[in-house]
Amino acid sequence: MKKQKKYYTFFDALIINIFTFFAVLLLWAIIDSVDLFNPLDDFFDNFDYTDLYYSELRHNDMVPDTDIFIVNIGHLSRAELANQILTLQKFQPKVIGIDAVFAEKRGMEDFLLKQALHSNNNIVMGGFGVFDEEDEDQAIGIIKSDPFFGDLPVGHLEFIADPTIVREFDKFIKFNDTIINAFSLEIMSKYDEEVFLDFAKRKTKTELINYRAGYHPYIIFDYEEVNDTNSNLEIIKDKIVLMGYVRMFEGAATDTTDSHFTPLKRSEYGYADTKGIEIHAHILSMMLAKNYIYKLPNWINYLIALVICQLFLMWLVYYYVHGAKLFDILSKPIQFLLIILVLWATFMIFAKFGMKIDMIPSVLTLVLCIEVLYLYEETLELFKIDSYLTQKFNYTKDERIKNFRRIIRFEFIRDRFKRSRKRI
């Protein structure tokens, strides 16, 4: 008696899984290369599930960070800015970071500004990296304040927009033998060296920004409020003060100067919602709280997608054989619920552990895997191949030989397009 072969769901599921990944790659290549799909391509480029976490799911009742304060400098002249710095120094902040570059000399008021910048050894200036046109990641220099203002600590002010939303920043930029820390890191090196070293030891050059929640995450003083008689400024003693552009003057409408799109999405009308100086504040808050985001490598994201899809496919293959009558009814709702469950689990992991998992590969494979299963099963039937999916057909040797002849003669194609004739 001929021994009956055993078939396993794992192998059929694995083959379908592999073909599903190829289907995802093909679909992605088409979307990326065909101009017709540019809107869809832009959507995927800008989409990040953590944006929903920041804009909708985080608590908005968090109190402002009392270690970091922002001073709006508007469009002050250099002489007025010098007066602001001298006034702030009277309230003894530990560090003052100035989000401005004085690349050119402008006359007598420069002497006042220079004097203010050197009134205490707690000033950090901003600078902008100069990058190679052919390789945007390669710095070739830095634009900073004129040497007239002295050799002050400098941090680079750039963020990384991917492609329009700011989610990351470079901890440092390097050109020749020169390393320029990020503006926020240079400030932290003066404020708390232990926190600075802890953050600097992290192996990644690029860091994700863990934005702080709340409608008003930071206390902002307009330049009209910065004077000797304002006792509210006593709160900045031994704290970090960031001087940068927020608005033209106290009570002015929001404008687009130095505005960036962020995951916070505070604008109801879809405009850039966060000033550069505020983003630096968010980075500093993240470092002080050691509330870092851990981004999984791409290969782990793909492995997670492979495992999740494999488990789902093993159930699908089994149910396709043993529950065929209800397969079409139940498979799609269960597929939808599984996608929701995967996204929910991802949110929870990000919220509890600060671990960012890219679930787009998992979601795409889950979306396509059922269609690939149908195609795979049709292919098995066409070629009369034994497997777990086709074990009930019990193909004979003669059937396989006959079918093989039909295939090499392309009869199975001709049969589909063969005209039916009938006598009348």
C-alpha positions in Angstrom: 0.0 0.0 0.0 1.3 3.4 -1.0 2.2 5.6 1.9 0.2 8.8 2.0 2.3 12.0 1.9 2.1 14.5 4.7 1.8 18.2 3.9 2.3 21.1 6.3 0.8 24.6 6.4 4.2 26.1 7.2 5.8 25.5 3.8 2.8 26.7 1.8 2.5 29.7 4.0 6.3 30.4 3.7 6.1 30.3 -0.1 3.1 32.7 -0.1 4.9 34.9 2.3 7.9 35.2 0.1 5.8 36.0 -3.0 3.9 38.6 -0.9 7.1 40.4 -0.1 8.0 40.4 -3.8 4.5 41.8 -4.6 5.1 44.6 -2.0 8.4 45.4 -3.5 7.0 45.5 -7.0 4.0 47.7 -5.9 6.4 50.0 -4.1 8.7 50.3 -7.2 5.6 51.1 -9.4 4.4 53.8 -7.0 7.9 55.3 -6.7 8.6 55.4 -10.4 5.3 56.3 -12.1 4.3 60.0 -12.0 0.7 59.1 -11.9 1.2 57.8 -8.3 3.1 60.8 -7.1 0.4 61.9 -4.6 0.4 58.4 -3.2 4.2 58.4 -3.1 4.2 61.7 -1.2 1.7 60.3 1.3 3.9 57.3 2.1 6.9 59.6 2.3 5.2 61.9 4.8 3.2 59.3 6.7 4.4 58.2 10.1 2.0 56.6 12.6 3.8 58.4 15.5 2.4 61.7 14.1 -1.1 60.5 15.2 0.4 59.7 18.6 1.8 63.2 19.1 -1.2 65.1 17.6 -4.1 63.2 19.0 -3.2 60.6 21.7 -0.9 62.4 24.0 -2.3 64.2 27.0 -2.6 67.9 26.5 -2.7 68.8 30.2 1.0 68.5 30.8 2.5 71.5 32.6 5.2 73.6 30.9 8.8 72.6 31.3 10.3 74.8 34.0 13.9 74.0 33.1 13.7 75.7 29.7 12.4 79.2 28.9 12.0 80.9 25.5 12.5 84.6 24.9 11.1 86.0 21.7 13.5 88.4 20.0 11.2 89.4 17.1 13.1 91.7 14.7 15.2 93.5 17.3 18.2 95.4 16.2 21.6 94.3 17.5 21.7 97.1 20.0 18.3 96.1 21.3 19.3 92.5 21.4 22.4 93.4 23.4 20.2 95.2 25.9 18.0 92.0 26.2 21.0 89.8 26.9 22.4 92.1 29.6 18.9 92.3 31.2 18.6 88.5 31.2 22.0 88.0 32.7 20.9 90.0 35.8 18.5 87.1 36.5 21.4 84.6 36.4 20.4 81.9 33.9 22.8 79.1 33.7 22.9 79.0 29.9 21.7 81.4 27.2 21.3 79.9 23.7 20.9 82.4 20.8 19.2 81.1 17.7 20.8 83.7 15.4 23.8 84.2 13.2 25.6 87.6 12.9 27.6 86.8 9.8 28.2 90.4 8.8 29.3 93.5 10.7 26.9 96.4 10.8 28.6 99.3 12.5 28.7 100.7 16.0 25.9 98.5 17.4 28.1 95.5 16.9 30.3 96.8 19.8 27.3 96.8 22.1 26.4 93.2 21.0 29.9 92.0 21.4 30.1 93.4 24.9 26.8 91.7 25.8 27.9 88.4 24.4 31.0 88.4 26.6 29.3 89.7 29.7 29.2 86.1 31.1 30.7 82.7 30.1 27.3 81.1 29.5 26.4 82.0 25.8 26.0 79.5 23.0 25.6 80.8 19.5 23.9 79.2 16.4 25.4 78.3 13.1 24.4 76.8 9.8 26.2 73.9 8.0 27.3 74.2 4.4 26.7 71.0 2.6 28.0 69.4 -0.6 25.5 69.9 -3.5 26.1 66.3 -4.7 26.0 64.7 -1.2 23.6 66.6 1.1 24.8 64.6 4.1 28.4 65.7 3.6 29.2 69.0 5.4 32.0 71.1 3.9 31.8 74.1 6.2 29.7 76.2 8.6 28.3 79.7 8.6 28.7 81.4 11.9 28.9 84.8 13.4 31.7 87.2 12.3 35.0 86.6 14.1 34.6 90.2 15.4 32.1 88.8 18.0 34.7 86.5 19.5 35.3 82.8 19.7 32.0 81.7 21.3 30.6 78.1 21.5 28.7 77.3 18.4 26.0 74.6 17.6 24.5 73.9 14.3 20.8 74.8 13.9 19.6 72.4 11.2 16.9 69.7 11.5 16.1 66.8 9.2 12.8 67.1 7.3 11.6 63.8 5.9 10.6 65.1 3.5 8.7 68.1 5.0 8.0 67.1 8.7 10.8 67.5 11.2 11.2 64.3 13.2 15.0 64.0 13.4 18.2 66.0 13.9 21.9 65.3 13.5 23.7 65.2 16.8 26.7 66.7 15.1 28.1 67.6 11.7 31.7 66.9 10.7 33.9 68.5 8.1 37.6 68.0 7.8 38.7 67.5 11.4 36.1 69.8 12.8 33.0 68.5 14.7 30.1 70.9 15.4 27.6 69.7 17.9 23.9 70.4 17.5 22.7 73.6 19.1 20.8 71.8 21.8 23.8 69.5 22.6 26.2 72.4 22.9 23.7 74.1 25.3 23.4 70.9 27.3 27.2 70.6 27.6 27.2 73.8 29.6 24.0 73.1 31.5 24.5 69.5 32.6 27.7 67.7 31.5 26.5 64.3 32.7 23.3 64.5 30.7 25.3 65.7 27.7 27.7 62.7 27.9 24.9 60.2 28.4 23.2 61.4 25.2 26.5 61.8 23.2 27.4 58.1 24.0 24.3 56.9 22.1 25.7 55.2 18.9 23.4 56.9 16.4 24.4 60.1 14.6 20.8 60.9 13.9 18.3 61.1 16.7 14.5 61.1 16.6 12.9 64.0 18.5 10.5 63.0 21.2 8.2 66.0 21.3 6.8 67.2 24.6 3.0 67.2 25.0 0.8 70.0 26.1 -0.9 73.0 24.5 1.8 75.3 25.9 4.9 73.1 26.6 7.1 76.1 27.3 6.8 79.5 28.9 7.6 82.2 26.3 8.6 85.8 27.3 8.2 88.4 24.6 10.9 91.0 24.3 8.5 93.6 25.7 8.5 91.7 28.9 12.2 91.5 29.4 13.1 94.4 31.7 14.7 94.9 35.1 11.3 95.4 36.8 9.7 92.2 35.7 9.9 89.9 38.8 8.5 87.0 36.7 12.0 86.7 35.2 13.3 85.4 38.5 12.1 82.0 37.4 15.0 81.7 34.9 17.7 81.6 37.5 20.0 78.6 36.9 17.8 77.5 34.0 18.2 77.4 30.2 17.1 80.4 28.2 16.6 80.1 24.5 16.5 83.4 22.5 15.0 83.1 19.1 12.2 84.2 16.8 8.6 83.3 17.8 6.6 86.3 16.5 7.1 89.9 15.5 5.9 91.3 18.8 3.7 90.5 21.8 0.2 89.4 20.7 1.1 89.4 17.0 -0.5 86.8 14.7 1.4 83.6 13.9 3.6 84.0 10.8 5.7 81.6 8.7 9.2 82.9 9.6 11.4 80.0 10.9 8.3 77.8 11.0 8.4 74.0 10.5 6.0 71.2 10.1 6.1 68.8 13.1 4.2 65.8 14.3 2.4 68.0 16.8 0.2 69.5 14.0 -1.0 72.4 16.2 -2.3 74.4 13.2 -5.9 73.7 12.4 -5.3 74.9 8.8 -2.4 72.7 7.9 0.3 75.4 8.2 3.8 74.9 9.6 3.1 75.0 13.3 6.3 75.1 15.3 9.2 77.6 15.4 12.8 76.4 15.2 13.6 77.7 18.7 10.7 75.6 20.1 12.0 72.5 18.4 15.4 73.0 20.1 13.5 73.3 23.4 11.8 69.9 22.7 15.2 68.3 22.1 16.6 69.7 25.4 13.5 68.5 27.3 14.0 65.0 25.8 17.6 64.9 26.9 16.9 66.2 30.4 14.1 63.6 30.9 16.2 60.9 29.1 13.0 60.2 27.2 14.8 58.9 24.1 13.2 57.1 21.2 14.8 53.8 20.1 14.4 53.2 16.4 14.6 49.6 15.3 16.8 48.8 12.4 15.1 48.2 9.0 16.1 44.5 9.0 14.2 43.9 12.3 11.1 45.7 10.9 11.2 43.4 7.9 11.7 40.4 10.2 8.7 41.4 12.3 6.6 41.7 9.1 7.8 38.3 7.9 6.9 36.6 11.2 3.5 38.3 11.6 2.5 37.5 8.0 3.8 33.9 8.3 1.6 33.3 11.3 -1.4 34.8 9.7 -0.8 32.8 6.5 -0.5 29.5 8.3 -4.0 30.1 9.7 -5.3 31.2 6.3 -3.9 28.1 4.6 -5.3 25.8 7.2 -8.7 27.5 7.1 -8.7 27.7 3.3 -8.6 23.8 3.3 -10.8 23.0 6.3 -13.2 25.9 6.3 -13.6 26.7 2.6 -17.3 27.6 2.8 -16.7 30.4 5.3 -13.2 31.5 4.1 -14.3 34.3 1.8 -16.7 35.6 4.5 -14.3 35.6 7.5 -10.9 36.1 6.0 -11.3 39.8 5.2 -12.8 40.9 8.5 -10.1 38.9 10.4 -7.5 40.5 8.2 -8.8 44.0 9.0 -9.0 43.2 12.8 -5.4 41.9 12.7 -4.1 45.1 11.0 -5.9 47.2 13.7 -4.4 44.9 16.4 -0.9 45.3 15.0 -1.2 49.1 14.8 -2.6 49.3 18.4 0.3 47.1 19.7 2.7 49.4 17.9 1.2 52.4 19.6 1.4 50.8 23.0 5.0 49.8 22.6 5.9 53.3 21.4 4.0 54.9 24.3 5.3 52.6 27.1 8.9 51.9 26.0 9.7 54.7 23.4 10.5 52.0 20.8 9.6 53.0 17.3 8.7 50.1 15.0 8.0 50.7 11.3 4.9 48.7 10.7 4.3 49.8 7.1 6.0 46.5 5.8 3.7 44.5 8.2 0.6 46.3 7.1 1.3 46.1 3.4 2.1 42.3 3.6 -1.1 41.7 5.6 -3.1 43.6 3.0 -1.8 41.7 0.0 -1.3 38.2 1.4 -4.8 36.9 0.8 -4.7 38.0 -2.8 -1.4 36.3 -3.2 -2.8 33.1 -1.6 -5.6 33.0 -4.2 -3.0 33.4 -7.0 -0.8 30.7 -5.5 -3.6 28.2 -5.1 -4.7 28.9 -8.7 -1.1 28.2 -9.9 -1.0 24.9 -8.0 -4.2 23.8 -9.6 -3.0 24.9 -13.0 0.2 22.9 -12.8 -1.5 20.1 -10.6 1.1 20.4 -7.9 0.6 18.5 -4.6 0.7 20.7 -1.5 -1.3 21.3 1.7 -3.7 23.5 -0.3 -4.4 20.9 -3.0 -4.1 17.7 -1.0 -7.8 16.9 -1.5 -7.5 16.8 -5.3 -5.3 13.6 -5.3 -3.7 14.2 -8.7 -2.7 11.1 -10.5 0.5 10.6 -12.6 -1.5 10.5 -15.8 -3.3 13.8 -15.0 0.0 15.5 -14.4 1.5 14.3 -17.7 -1.6 15.3 -19.6 -1.6 18.7 -17.9 2.1 19.2 -18.5 1.5 18.6 -22.3 -1.3 21.2 -22.2 1.0 23.7 -20.6 3.9 23.4 -23.0 1.5 23.6 -25.9 -0.2 26.7 -24.3 -3.6 24.9 -24.7 -4.7 26.3 -21.3 -4.5 29.8 -22.8 -6.2 28.8 -26.1 -9.0 27.2 -24.2 -9.8 30.5 -22.5 -10.1 32.4 -25.7 -11.6 29.6 -27.9 -14.8 30.6 -29.6 -17.8 28.5 -28.8 -19.6 27.2 -31.8 -23.2 25.8 -31.8 -25.5 24.7 -34.5 -28.7 26.6 -35.1 
